[in-house]
Amino acid sequence: MKINISKNRRTFFFYLILADFVIAVQIAAASFLPKGLIDFSDNWASEIFMLSFASAFLVFMPFSGIFKNSKRIKSVIRPGLIFMILGSLLSFFASNSNMFIFGRTICGLGAGMMIVGQIGIIWHEDFKRNRLFSPAVLGALILGLTFGPSFLIFFSGPALSVAKLSFLLGAIFPALVLLEIVTEIFVTTCNVTFDATGAFFDIDSSDDIDVRTRKVAATTLRRAVYVFFDYWLSILSAGLVGVLNYWGMSFWNVALITWLFDFIVAALFLLISERSGHDITLGESFRRAVDAIRANSQLAGLFLFGYLVIKAIIWDGPEQIVVFFRKEIGTMTRMTMMLVVLTFFQGIFWAWAYGLGYESVSTLIKNFL
């Protein structure tokens, strides 16, 4: 089951248009309102928003790369929203002209980035979608510039001045847009998780509830069996290293014997999976899940791939990696050769790790006695 994000997209555009109106209102307020209605207006502080806005717009339009790559839109519009929120809040709570100027500068920078990002949206969207969004953006800007001062004067009052109202709106509406972005990211993540979970349990969209239940139960049972035996074999491996260290063997002799033990265990797990037809290592399940995630995000897929490889070598067992890369490795002979190499590194690591544990325990016992 997937979550539909089209509604979030429409809400995002709606809030974005309201933010455009606020941007236009702030430009109009700095230009047309009587100077006495805006704090710190005895200098050029009230116009700094327009200067910052124009500078950001002129710089980001040619150099942001939004016309060449639609993915650049997010890298412009998201920080623009954050800058506008922070700048508006700084201006709202400003106690001196320096803080006010800094807030107005940051806010103008964010507003310019937001407008550039929207131009990128209009540029890359097809006509059927932007035929409504484009006029709405233009209309919001025109209304804000035309009726902005009157709007502020009408809705402000003794508890909230004209300037304070403008700054408050400049924080609220971009925050709503940012909330929609966060929601869409969350929804997308949920959809990717649904895909990966279904792939992990080998669930097809045509499977009924009984088939899905059986697949989940079978996969869970295989994992439980694997973890149970792996747990006790890990304890046996630790005991083996402890005995070998007690007998005074050198590190490399301990590592070689640990390597042989790890290889036998890994080979047995692989042999059981191959002969029974049930992959108890779940290497195939993890591969399907990673492929599903990579289909949505290459970066997330590569990160998960790296995590599983490191975790399998050190903890879960190299046999899981061999099964994970079954398609690439091919024959059983190659899989066995890969086990020899991977268990070598695992043997060295656990000989060192368990050796440290043995030294710590033996030192503690000697001090106690």
Disulfide bonds with the S-S distance in Angstrom:
none
